[in-house]
Amino acid sequence: MYEIPKAEATERLANTEAVRSKVEQDIEFLTDRIAALKSQPRPNRVVIDTYQTMLDSRLSVLKWFQHGRGAGADKQHNVYSIGA
């Protein structure tokens, strides 16, 4: 069976972690942005919907990254769920 050399596997893991971290940062930014927009006297629904679509996409990517990491990983990131 083909095995990935340890150095290459370590590099891939580091790259994966960097991407996951960036996705988490995006989720935090979008969550904050949506909350701020919703609190305005006249919220711009088009912008909010656009940000919500982006947030949903990032949450899907994060879920994909967590797949196979165990149930604990999902619980850790439930803070990103936001109400409509």
C-alpha positions as CSV (number, residue, x, y, z in Angstrom):
1,M,0.0,0.0,0.0
2,Y,1.2,3.5,-0.8
3,E,2.3,5.6,2.3
4,I,2.8,9.3,2.4
5,P,6.2,10.2,3.7
6,K,6.1,11.7,7.2
7,A,7.4,15.1,6.2
8,E,4.8,15.4,3.5
9,A,2.0,14.2,5.8
10,T,3.1,16.8,8.4
11,E,3.2,19.5,5.8
12,R,-0.3,18.6,4.6
13,L,-1.6,18.6,8.2
14,A,-0.1,22.0,8.8
15,N,-1.7,23.4,5.7
16,T,-5.1,21.8,6.6
17,E,-4.9,23.4,10.1
18,A,-4.1,26.8,8.6
19,V,-7.1,26.6,6.3
20,R,-9.3,25.4,9.1
21,S,-8.1,28.3,11.2
22,K,-8.9,30.8,8.4
23,V,-12.4,29.3,8.0
24,E,-13.0,29.7,11.7
25,Q,-11.8,33.4,11.5
26,D,-14.2,33.9,8.6
27,I,-17.0,32.4,10.6
28,E,-16.4,34.7,13.5
29,F,-16.1,37.8,11.2
30,L,-19.3,36.9,9.4
31,T,-21.2,36.2,12.6
32,D,-20.2,39.5,14.1
33,R,-21.0,41.3,10.8
34,I,-24.4,39.8,10.5
35,A,-25.3,40.7,14.1
36,A,-24.1,44.3,13.6
37,L,-26.1,44.7,10.4
38,K,-29.2,43.3,12.1
39,S,-28.9,45.8,14.9
40,Q,-29.0,48.8,12.5
41,P,-32.2,50.8,12.4
42,R,-32.7,49.9,8.7
43,P,-30.8,46.6,8.1
44,N,-29.8,45.9,4.5
45,R,-31.5,42.5,3.9
46,V,-29.6,41.9,0.7
47,V,-26.2,42.3,2.4
48,I,-27.4,40.3,5.4
49,D,-28.6,37.5,3.1
50,T,-25.3,37.5,1.2
51,Y,-23.2,37.3,4.5
52,Q,-25.6,34.5,5.7
53,T,-24.9,32.5,2.5
54,M,-21.2,33.0,3.0
55,L,-21.5,32.0,6.6
56,D,-23.5,28.9,5.8
57,S,-20.8,27.9,3.3
58,R,-18.0,28.4,5.8
59,L,-19.9,26.4,8.4
60,S,-20.2,23.5,5.8
61,V,-16.5,23.7,5.2
62,L,-15.8,23.6,8.9
63,K,-18.1,20.6,9.3
64,W,-16.2,18.9,6.5
65,F,-12.9,19.5,8.2
66,Q,-14.3,18.1,11.5
67,H,-15.6,15.0,9.8
68,G,-13.9,12.1,11.4
69,R,-12.4,14.1,14.2
70,G,-15.0,12.8,16.7
71,A,-18.1,14.2,18.3
72,G,-16.1,16.6,20.6
73,A,-15.0,18.7,17.6
74,D,-18.7,19.5,16.7
75,K,-19.5,20.6,20.2
76,Q,-16.5,22.9,20.3
77,H,-17.7,24.9,17.4
78,N,-21.4,25.2,18.1
79,V,-20.7,28.8,19.2
80,Y,-20.9,29.6,15.5
81,S,-24.6,28.8,15.2
82,I,-26.6,32.0,14.9
83,G,-30.3,32.7,14.9
84,A,-32.0,33.9,11.7
